[in-house]
């Protein structure tokens, strides 16, 4: 979560909602050309 909070502050995002590329596609959304992802590390 700290990585995502840092990305919000660093990049000036307007919200704190996150989803994967495939989640966006399944919801009928898309990703703009030239957009870049944010690294996320999952630990269980």
C-alpha positions in Angstrom: 0.0 0.0 0.0 2.9 2.4 0.7 4.0 2.1 -2.9 0.5 3.0 -4.2 0.2 5.9 -1.7 3.6 7.2 -2.9 2.4 6.9 -6.6 -0.7 9.0 -5.8 1.5 11.8 -4.2 4.3 11.6 -6.8 2.1 11.6 -9.9 -0.7 13.8 -8.5 -3.5 11.3 -9.1 -7.0 12.5 -8.2 -8.1 9.3 -6.5 -6.8 6.2 -4.8 -8.7 3.5 -6.7 -6.5 0.9 -8.5 -7.2 -1.9 -10.9 -5.3 -4.2 -13.2 -5.3 -3.8 -17.0 -7.5 -6.9 -17.3 -10.0 -5.6 -14.7 -10.3 -2.4 -16.7 -11.0 -4.4 -19.9 -13.6 -6.7 -18.1 -15.5 -3.6 -16.9 -15.6 -2.2 -20.4 -12.9 0.4 -19.8 -9.6 0.9 -21.6 -6.1 2.3 -21.0 -5.0 5.3 -22.8 -2.0 4.9 -25.2 1.2 6.0 -23.5 -0.1 5.3 -19.9 2.3 3.6 -17.6 1.7 1.2 -14.7 2.9 1.3 -11.2 4.9 -1.5 -9.6 3.1 -3.5 -6.9 4.5 -6.2 -4.8 2.1 -8.7 -3.3 3.1 -10.4 -0.1 1.0 -13.0 1.7 
